Amino acid sequence: MSQAEKPAISANADRGSEKTRKAAGHRWLFGLMWVDLYGYALAGVTISLGLIFLHQCQLVTSGVAGIALLAAHLVPVNPSLLFGLFNIPFFAVAWAMMGREFAIRSFAVTIGIVTFGTLVARHIDIRSLDPVIGSVMGGSLIGLGVLFATRHAAGVGGTVILMITLNRRFGWNMGLQGAAIDLIVILASIPVFGWLSALLSALSAACVNLVLYAFHRS
């Protein structure tokens, strides 16, 4: 092979590699549009319904969802909208730590939660629901939503992204981080809702984790 032929072969290889990357990008976008978006819609429906149940029963739960529920009783804003707003700073962290695709997928899930929760919440009134039932149903629905999202390679709560970041950077145990965050949110709810609601909020957080433990498959 002559020296003159080598640059031409290298250029052709580079063009072929670029075409392969573009094709892979197109396949990813196609898959995201036709398969994953349905999963993200289901995640949005179930999580926003879980937020509605817990909000109307004056309960909180784990992670960003719990923070949004607590804040929604302090300011007159829909908890699904607050959930989306509180997650915004974590998308940049997700982009840097877990890549563009994960960040975009997680953003799609959050858009579904905000959209469905904002449009539907005003038409659902379950304030007469027993708080124990509301706690179990709300936590279980959120757990199912997290399953739908993770099944399609997306995240839901910003606290999970934060826990992954701290684990990678400082080696902090993710289970202990999650327990600490849940404890802080539930304790912060006591002055607002009282001890009974705090106990039922702990039950809702347990239901979220129980659904994930029972049904999540890696």
N, C-alpha and C positions, 0 to 999 in steps of 0.2 A: 504494500500500500504506500503510495507516494505521500509526501508531506502535505501536498496541496489538497489531497482528498480527505485528510483527517479533520480539518476545520469544518468541511461540508457535512461530514458524518456527524460530528459533534453538534452542529447547528440543527440537523434533522432530529437528532435524539432529544435536544432541548425542546424543539417544537412538539415532538411526540409526547414528551413528559408534560408539557403545558396542556396539551389536549386532554391527556388522561386526568389531570387535576381538574380541568373544567368539567369533564364528563362526570367525575366523582361528585363535584359540587352540584351539578344538575340533578344527579340521582338523589343526593341528599335532600335538595329542595323539593323534588317530586315526592319523595317518601314523607317528608314533613307535611306537605300539603294534603296528601290523600290518606294517610294512615294516622300519623301522630296527632294531627289537629283534632281528630275526633276524640282521641284519648285525652287531649288537653281540654276539650269542651266538657267531657265527662268529669274531669278533675275540677273544672270551674264550677259545674253544677253542684257536685256533691260537697265540695268545700264551702261554697257560699251558702248552701242549705244548712250545713253544720254550723256556720257562723250565725245564721238567722236563729236557729234553735237555741244556741247558747246565749245569744244577745237578748232574746226576748225572755229567757229564764234568768237573766242577770247572773251569768256565769262566765268564767274565762277558761282557757285551756293552755296547752303548751305552746312555746315558741312565739313567732311573730303574730300568729292568730290570737294568742292570749293577750299580747300587748295591744293589738288592735281592738279587741273586745273591751279591754279595760279603758282605753282611751275614748272609745265610742260612748261611754257613759259619763265622760267628763266634758266632751265637746259634742255638739249635735251633728255628727258626721256618720254616714253609713260605715259599719265596720269592714265591709268588703273593700270600700274605697280606701280606708285607712290601711288595710292590709297591703294594698298595692303601693301606697305612698311610702310605707315603712320599708318595703322591700327594695325600693329604687337604689339606695346606696350600695346594696349588696350585689347588684348586677355587675357593677364595675369589678368588684372582688371576684365574682364568678368568672368573668371574662378573663381576668389575669391568672386565676388559680386553676380553673378547669376548662378553659378554652371558649372560643366564640360559639360553637354549636350548643354547648350546655347552657350558656348565658341566654342565647336566643330562644331556646326551647323553654327555659324557665320563665322568661319574659312572656312567652305566649300563654303559659299556664296562668300567670298572674293577670293578664288581660282578660282571660276567660272568667276568673273569679270576680274581678272588679265589674265586668260588664253584666254578668248574670246577677250578681248580688245587688247591684245598683238598680237594675230594671225590675227585679222580682220582689225585693224585700218589702216594698210598700204594699204589695198585694197579699202578703202572708201574715196572718195574725194568729199566733199560737201562744199567747200570753197566759191562757188558761191551762196550758200543759203542765203536768206535774214536773217539778224541777229534776227529780231523779231520772225520770224518763227522758227529759230534755238533755240531761247530762250524758246519758248513755248514747242516745241517738245522735246528738251533736258531735260527740267525740268519735263515734264510729263512722259517721259520714265524712268527717275530716280525714280519718285514717284511710278510708276507701279512696278519697281524692288523692291523697299522697301516693297510694298504690298505683292509681291510674297514671299519675305523672312519672313516677320512677320507672314504671313499665315501659315508658316511651322516652327514657333517658333525659328526664328533666327534673328540676328541683322545685320545691314549693316555698319553704320558709327561709328567710335570710339568716336565721340563727343557725341552720344546718351549714350554710356556706361559711359562716363565721367560725363554727366549731371545726370544720375541716381545715380552715386556714390556721387556726391556733394549734391544731394537732400537728400539722405539717411544720409549722415554724417553731413551736415550743415543746412539742411532744405531749401536750395536754390530752388526757383521756376524754374521748368524745362522749362516752356514757356519763361520766361525772359532770362534764360541761352541760349536757342536756338536763340532767337532774338539777343542777344549780340554777340554770335559767328558769326552769319550770317552778322551782321553789320560790325564786324571787318574784315572778309574776303572780303566783298564787298568794304569797304573803302581802304583796302590794294591793291585792284586791280586798283584803280583810277590812280596812277602814272604809271602803266604798260599799261592800255588799254584806259583810259580816262573816262569822266563822262557819256557819252552815253552808253558805254559798262557796266558801273557800274549800270546804271538804268535798262538795259536789264538783267543784272545778278540778280538784285533784282526781276525782273519779273520771271526769271527761278526758283528762290528760292520759290517764291509765288506759282508757278505751282506745285512744289514738294509737298508743304503743302496742296494745294487745292485738289490734287489727294488723298492724305491721308485722308483729311477731308471728302471728298465726298464718298469714297469707302471703307475705313477701317471699319471693323466690329470686335469688341472684342469677 
